[in-house]
Amino acid sequence: VLALGTPGVGKTTLGKELASRAGMTYINVGDMAKEGELYEGFDDEYDCPILDEDRVIDELEDKMSEGGVIVDYHGCDFFPERWFHIVFVLRTENSFLYDRLENRGYKGKKLQDNIQCEIFQTLYEEAMLSYREEIVHQLLSNTPEDLERNLDQIMQWIEQWMKDNN
């Protein structure tokens, strides 16, 4: 399972809760990169490290081949297609997203670019280009009710997948 979307849409909250309910392994790629220092430089403009995608793939390969993994990251075009049976792109209305990002300390170009990324569905389009269309789904992620509905929907999908594939 891949959970992706603009920073602040609720991927981590969803991913951790889903892993807990489904008995799956949760991997936050950003945290994993930080722990393993899987970077190839630093972006001064966005004030953040630049991910070394090849090293991330190498680090994840064994875990992904075992299955039962929920991956949380904002991008997806560098992950092998074979890793995911389903991809969920979380979407949040800009009024909610702006407040969430501002509360995280995002400002200036970093804040504006992330809002624009959401407006223009950049990550949804990236997912549609990276994976088979039928496995890519958008989920609204504004409120706690949305989170609960998304968790229920994904759990139903996981249960059905387990029946169909075991």
C-alpha positions as CSV (number, residue, x, y, z in Angstrom):
1,V,0.0,0.0,0.0
2,L,1.3,3.4,-0.9
3,A,-0.1,6.5,0.8
4,L,1.1,9.7,-0.8
5,G,0.2,13.4,-1.1
6,T,1.4,16.9,-0.4
7,P,2.9,17.4,3.1
8,G,0.2,18.0,5.6
9,V,-2.6,15.9,4.0
10,G,-2.6,13.3,6.8
11,K,-0.4,10.5,5.3
12,T,1.4,9.7,8.6
13,T,-1.8,9.7,10.7
14,L,-3.5,7.4,8.2
15,G,-0.5,5.2,7.7
16,K,0.2,4.6,11.3
17,E,-3.4,3.9,12.2
18,L,-3.8,1.6,9.2
19,A,-0.7,-0.4,10.1
20,S,-2.0,-0.8,13.6
21,R,-5.5,-2.0,12.4
22,A,-4.2,-4.2,9.6
23,G,-1.2,-5.7,11.4
24,M,1.1,-4.3,8.6
25,T,4.5,-2.6,8.7
26,Y,4.4,1.2,8.4
27,I,7.4,2.9,6.8
28,N,7.7,6.7,6.7
29,V,10.3,7.3,3.9
30,G,11.2,10.7,5.2
31,D,11.9,9.3,8.7
32,M,13.8,6.4,7.2
33,A,15.9,8.7,5.1
34,K,16.7,10.9,8.1
35,E,17.7,7.9,10.3
36,G,19.9,6.4,7.5
37,E,21.1,9.7,6.2
38,L,19.9,8.7,2.7
39,Y,20.6,12.1,1.2
40,E,22.6,13.4,-1.8
41,G,22.7,17.0,-0.8
42,F,20.7,20.0,0.7
43,D,18.2,22.3,-1.0
44,D,18.8,25.8,0.3
45,E,15.8,27.2,-1.4
46,Y,13.4,24.8,0.4
47,D,15.6,24.4,3.5
48,C,15.5,20.6,3.3
49,P,17.8,17.6,2.4
50,I,17.6,16.1,-1.1
51,L,16.6,12.4,-1.0
52,D,19.0,9.9,-2.5
53,E,16.3,7.8,-4.3
54,D,18.5,4.9,-5.3
55,R,19.7,4.4,-1.7
56,V,16.0,4.6,-0.5
57,I,15.1,1.9,-3.0
58,D,18.0,-0.3,-1.9
59,E,17.0,0.2,1.8
60,L,13.4,-0.8,1.1
61,E,13.8,-3.7,-1.3
62,D,13.9,-6.5,1.2
63,K,11.0,-5.2,3.3
64,M,8.9,-4.6,0.2
65,S,9.5,-8.1,-1.2
66,E,8.1,-9.6,2.1
67,G,4.8,-7.7,1.6
68,G,2.4,-6.3,4.1
69,V,4.0,-2.8,4.0
70,I,2.4,0.7,4.1
71,V,4.7,3.2,2.6
72,D,4.2,6.9,3.3
73,Y,5.9,9.6,1.2
74,H,4.9,12.7,-0.8
75,G,6.3,11.5,-4.1
76,C,6.1,8.2,-5.9
77,D,7.7,8.2,-9.4
78,F,10.9,6.5,-8.2
79,F,9.3,3.5,-6.5
80,P,9.1,0.3,-8.6
81,E,5.6,-0.3,-9.9
82,R,5.8,-4.0,-8.7
83,W,5.9,-2.8,-5.0
84,F,2.3,-1.7,-4.8
85,H,-1.1,-3.3,-5.3
86,I,-2.9,-0.1,-4.5
87,V,-2.0,3.6,-4.2
88,F,-3.9,6.2,-2.2
89,V,-3.4,9.9,-2.9
90,L,-4.7,12.0,0.0
91,R,-6.2,15.3,-1.0
92,T,-6.9,18.2,1.3
93,E,-8.7,21.5,0.7
94,N,-6.3,24.5,0.7
95,S,-7.8,26.2,3.7
96,F,-7.1,23.2,5.8
97,L,-3.7,22.5,4.2
98,Y,-2.5,26.1,4.5
99,D,-3.2,26.1,8.3
100,R,-1.5,22.7,8.8
101,L,1.6,23.7,6.9
102,E,1.8,27.1,8.5
103,N,1.6,25.3,11.9
104,R,4.6,23.2,10.8
105,G,6.6,26.3,10.2
106,Y,6.4,26.3,6.4
107,K,6.6,29.8,4.9
108,G,7.4,31.7,1.7
109,K,8.1,29.7,-1.4
110,K,8.0,26.3,0.4
111,L,4.5,27.0,1.7
112,Q,3.3,28.4,-1.7
113,D,4.7,25.6,-3.7
114,N,3.1,22.9,-1.6
115,I,-0.3,24.7,-1.8
116,Q,0.2,24.9,-5.6
117,C,1.2,21.3,-5.7
118,E,-2.2,20.4,-4.1
119,I,-4.2,22.8,-6.3
120,F,-2.7,21.4,-9.5
121,Q,-3.1,17.8,-8.4
122,T,0.6,17.3,-9.1
123,L,1.1,14.2,-7.0
124,Y,-2.2,12.6,-8.2
125,E,-0.9,13.1,-11.8
126,E,2.5,11.7,-10.9
127,A,0.8,8.6,-9.4
128,M,-1.4,8.2,-12.5
129,L,1.7,8.3,-14.7
130,S,3.7,5.9,-12.4
131,Y,1.1,3.2,-11.8
132,R,-1.8,1.4,-13.5
133,E,-4.7,3.8,-13.5
134,E,-7.0,1.2,-11.8
135,I,-4.9,1.0,-8.6
136,V,-4.6,4.8,-8.0
137,H,-7.4,6.3,-5.8
138,Q,-7.9,9.8,-4.4
139,L,-9.2,10.1,-0.8
140,L,-10.4,13.4,0.7
141,S,-8.5,14.1,3.9
142,N,-9.9,17.3,5.6
143,T,-11.5,16.1,8.9
144,P,-11.3,13.3,11.5
145,E,-14.5,11.9,9.8
146,D,-12.7,11.7,6.5
147,L,-9.8,9.9,8.2
148,E,-12.2,7.3,9.7
149,R,-14.0,6.8,6.4
150,N,-10.7,6.4,4.6
151,L,-9.4,3.8,7.2
152,D,-12.6,1.8,6.8
153,Q,-12.4,1.9,3.0
154,I,-8.8,0.8,2.9
155,M,-9.4,-1.9,5.5
156,Q,-12.2,-3.3,3.3
157,W,-9.8,-3.3,0.4
158,I,-7.1,-5.0,2.4
159,E,-9.5,-7.7,3.6
160,Q,-10.8,-8.3,0.1
161,W,-7.2,-8.5,-1.3
162,M,-6.2,-11.0,1.4
163,K,-9.2,-13.2,0.5
164,D,-8.5,-13.0,-3.2
165,N,-4.7,-13.6,-2.9
166,N,-4.3,-16.2,-0.1
